[in-house]
């Protein structure tokens, strides 16, 4: 807003739809390197937006899925009877 660049202008310059840009702004979609570079240039951010690209890499979980760590390697969840 401060740079007076509209969502539509950014979408057009980065070759995305305005809805996709909205999703990135809201955190529904991860911004792409291209969007960050284009936004940096349009907003004259002097590398501050492009610099966020290093944070786009997803963290990897340790070996074994979360489900395996939660339910063990038994292959399923066990139900517990609850006292009423």
C-alpha positions in Angstrom: 0.0 0.0 0.0 2.8 2.4 0.9 4.4 1.9 -2.5 1.0 2.4 -4.2 1.2 -0.9 -6.0 -2.2 -2.7 -6.4 -2.7 -6.4 -6.1 -3.8 -6.4 -9.8 -0.6 -4.6 -10.8 1.6 -7.2 -9.0 -0.5 -10.1 -10.4 -0.1 -8.8 -13.9 3.6 -8.1 -13.6 4.3 -11.6 -12.0 1.9 -13.4 -14.4 -0.4 -14.6 -11.7 -4.1 -14.0 -11.1 -5.1 -11.4 -8.4 -6.8 -14.3 -6.5 -3.5 -16.1 -6.3 -1.7 -13.0 -5.0 -4.5 -12.6 -2.4 -3.9 -16.2 -1.3 -0.2 -15.5 -0.9 -1.0 -12.4 1.1 -3.3 -14.3 3.4 -0.8 -17.1 3.9 -3.0 -19.7 2.2 -0.3 -20.2 -0.5 3.4 -19.9 -0.2 4.8 -16.9 -2.2 7.0 -17.8 -5.1 10.5 -16.5 -5.7 9.1 -14.7 -8.8 6.4 -12.9 -6.9 8.9 -11.7 -4.3 11.3 -10.5 -6.9 8.6 -8.7 -8.9 7.1 -7.2 -5.7 10.6 -6.0 -4.6 11.1 -4.3 -7.9 7.6 -2.7 -8.1 7.8 -1.5 -4.6 11.4 -0.4 -4.8 12.1 -2.4 -1.6 15.8 -2.6 -2.3 16.0 -6.3 -1.7 14.0 -6.5 1.4 11.2 -8.6 -0.3 13.6 -10.7 -2.4 15.5 -11.5 0.7 12.6 -13.5 2.0 13.2 -16.2 -0.6 15.6 -18.0 1.7 12.6 -18.7 4.0 10.6 -20.4 1.2 12.3 -23.8 1.7 10.1 -26.1 3.7 11.5 -27.7 6.8 11.8 -31.5 6.6 10.6 -33.7 9.3 12.9 -36.3 10.9 12.7 -39.8 9.5 9.4 -41.4 10.0 6.1 -39.7 9.6 4.3 -37.8 12.4 1.6 -40.6 12.4 4.3 -43.2 13.0 5.7 -41.3 15.9 2.2 -40.8 17.4 0.7 -44.2 17.1 3.9 -46.2 16.9 4.7 -48.8 14.3 1.7 -51.0 15.3 -0.1 -49.9 12.2 -3.2 -48.5 13.8 -4.8 -46.6 16.6 -6.0 -48.4 19.6 -9.2 -47.3 21.3 -9.5 -47.0 25.0 -12.7 -47.7 26.9 -13.7 -44.7 29.0 -15.4 -45.1 32.3 -18.7 -43.3 32.4 
